Amino acid sequence: MTLALDIIIIILVSVMIAYSVILNARLKTFRNSHNEMAALIEQLNGTIGKALTSVEILKETALSEEARLKSLIAKSRLLADELEIITESGSNLADRIERGLVPKQNPEIYEETGGENISTDEDEGYEEDNEMLETLKNIR
């Protein structure tokens, strides 16, 4: 009976040794994985830090560009207003030129000729003025 009990103890001790060897191998694998995981987490932390820095730089750049664009928009609005004033002035000037170039009918000459249109040197000047007037109208 002691022999049977010794054999059972030897078998149980052998099973425990085998189980310890397997467990030790798995723990080594786990430790190696843990070290690799720690390295990956460290890399991830570094990458996140760089990303945060890049986001901050991007924010600053966006804010400075926003300010620059607002300045440009303000200048553009001023220039647009100025161009509108210049265009209005040009239009008013063209209207004044138009009024100055329109031939004035001389009612006395018209009545003296009996309603006939007499060509004079002044009328030729009016024709040139009329051509200029038509050109100005076409330009607008």
PyMOL commands that set and color helices and strands:
alter all, ss='L'
color gray80, all
select helices_A, chain A and resi 2-101+107-112+121-139
alter helices_A, ss='H'
color red, helices_A
deselect
rebuild
show_as cartoon
